[in-house]
Amino acid sequence: MSLPIADGLLVVVKDDCETCHLVVPVLAELAGREDGVAVVSQDRAGFPEGLDAIHDRELDISWRLGTETTPTVYRMEEGAVADEQAGWYRTGWERVTGVTGLGAGLPEQRPGCGSDTMLPDTYQRLLRRHSPYPMSSQRVELAAAEDPVEAAFARGWTDGLPVVPPTEERVARMLEGTDLPPGQVLCTLPPDLAECSVEKVAINAVMAGCRPEYLPVVLAAVEAAAGRGFNIHGVSATTYFSGPVLIVNGPVRSRIGMNSGVNVLGQGNRANLTIGRALNLVVRNVGGARPGGVDQATFGSPSKLSFCFPEDEEGSPWESLAVQRGFGPEESTVTLFAAHGPIEVVDQKSRTPESLARTLALQLRMVAHPKLAGMSEAVVVVSPEHARLFREAGWTKARLREEIHSLLTLPASEMVAGAGGTAEGMPPWLADQRQELTKFSPEGLWFVHAGGGAGGFSAIISGWVGGRAGSEMTTVAIDC
Amino acid sequence: MTTLLDPTSERTTGERPISARSANLADGTVGLLDISKPRGDVFIRRLDELLTEMGVAVRHYRKPTFSKPAPLDLRRQIAAECGAVIEALAD
């Protein structure tokens, strides 16, 4: 959009700024020259006196200029900013204006003040007003006495916790986190098979408490959830415990401040918590999976609220989960796993990888039921203390997986229904066909590295029915 | 006044009447749909016995997995071949 400003010099000032008052003699000096100067005042018509200042009442001029500081002097050429200097800095002003000896008697430099466009509420209002893309979601007007947080509860939009009210200003700010237009349809989301637009994801991300820079991760997670392989319909509808567990890899982790260390699976980090929550809110509000409706979980689990964490790749003895799944180490990805947990693994005594692998195997046998095999998948979050043993012994992920598969290849006669005095277990005819059964399918066991530096523990995240019969682990690249 | 953006799909719930119930099971074949959950076959077998005793023709169907909706082709096949269907949900 072109500025309603002619080429030449332009200065943005405001009355409520000491440095702007300081430069008034400079403005007068420039105004007295043949080329003149256009003065734009943000906060008061008629300031500075006698310079025919334009009052930027709605701050549209300042917004289009991208003014962050007052005063700022601009040289406009062909309708665009050719050069600029914020605050009072004589050399800079001389460079921009091409006039030497400006402001004799003034100090060499003075910092300026924050532009009124940068005030939080004003910034969001301007962002919405100048967005090239209109938002198309239904506007829900609240009564004057209605509390927006309570209104979200009353309309059934929340997961049981309060949400950040999705005002137009907040959603516009959220949409700054992506280059995608709000109206772009990302996917069709089960169970309602509803079209899910970037705008709907942004609204739910606002409600979850996300910052705009988290939005690309949420968008990728929604895309993964909607994929045929992940089967979000089944994950939502099952009586089982599972919900979407999100594992984030690549440079985006540190860029948005995720926590892969102390208390990695717990509370305290905004990105970890709100990204997982945003996905579940999208599944609820757009996909239509609500507890008691499509969602018939006997117990559910916190992964239906939020279960999202990044891998500690830097401290890991192994290639990352993303690399195992075919992505480059420089790529940012999110992996969705239909799961719940964690189940704790305590081993503070092992000093060899063989011993620790046995501990992991013993606990992994419990996933779903000690006598069920080939059904659920599992991700083991290996802590730094445990990982150190494997690193020092030179054990690769593949070696560890082979070891555990071997330890969990069990006599079929022990696994079938009725064995050990309990009716649960594998179908009895299996024992007639096979001597042994392996707990996990070849692709059903994964390892990631995360957690605090102290503690001889690891954590098992146990999955729902894995693979094509249930939910396939799904990894997608994050566009950021 | 606060204005919020609607986070939902903005769909209204469609309502469809349920199909007319069969007045007499013996008039058509009854489909028995096993959704592949453990022990669903026990329930289905017992229903088969009871219906057969009553002189009702039955046909058996099975979903590939309980974790996903029945494939469209299977649903169409059942609709074409049966006057009623009983689905074993329980495990």
Contacts between the chains, C-beta under 8 A, distances in Angstrom:
chain1	res1	chain2	res2	distance
A	135	B	5	6.5
A	137	B	5	4.3
A	137	B	6	4.9
A	137	B	7	7.8
A	137	B	10	7.2
A	138	B	5	7.5
A	138	B	6	4.0
A	138	B	10	5.4
A	139	B	3	5.1
A	139	B	4	7.5
A	139	B	5	6.8
A	139	B	6	7.6
A	140	B	3	6.9
A	140	B	4	4.6
A	140	B	5	7.3
A	140	B	6	5.5
A	141	B	1	6.1
A	141	B	2	7.7
A	141	B	3	5.2
A	142	B	1	6.6
A	142	B	2	4.6
A	142	B	3	7.2
A	142	B	4	6.7
A	143	B	1	7.6
A	144	B	1	5.9
A	146	B	2	7.4
A	148	B	2	5.1
A	148	B	4	6.4
A	151	B	2	8.0
A	151	B	4	7.0
A	152	B	4	7.4
A	157	B	7	5.3
A	157	B	8	7.1
A	165	B	2	6.8
A	165	B	4	5.6
A	166	B	4	5.4
A	166	B	5	4.9
A	166	B	7	6.0
A	167	B	2	6.6
A	167	B	3	6.8
A	167	B	4	6.2
A	167	B	5	7.4
A	168	B	3	6.4
A	168	B	5	6.2
A	171	B	5	5.4
A	189	B	9	7.8
A	192	B	9	6.1
A	192	B	11	6.6
A	194	B	9	3.5
A	194	B	11	6.1
A	195	B	9	7.2
A	196	B	9	7.6
A	199	B	5	7.7
A	200	B	7	6.7
A	200	B	9	7.3
A	203	B	5	5.0
A	203	B	6	7.5
A	203	B	7	4.4
A	204	B	7	5.1
A	207	B	7	6.1
A	231	B	67	6.4
A	231	B	68	5.9
A	233	B	68	6.9
A	233	B	69	6.6
A	234	B	67	4.0
A	234	B	68	5.3
A	238	B	67	6.8
A	281	B	7	7.0
A	285	B	7	4.4
A	285	B	8	4.7
A	285	B	9	7.4
A	286	B	7	7.5
A	286	B	8	6.6
A	286	B	9	4.9
A	287	B	9	7.8
A	288	B	9	6.8
A	288	B	11	7.9
A	464	B	67	7.7
A	465	B	65	7.6
A	465	B	67	5.4
A	468	B	65	7.7
A	469	B	64	7.7
A	469	B	65	4.4
A	469	B	67	6.2
A	470	B	65	6.9
A	470	B	67	4.4
A	471	B	67	7.3
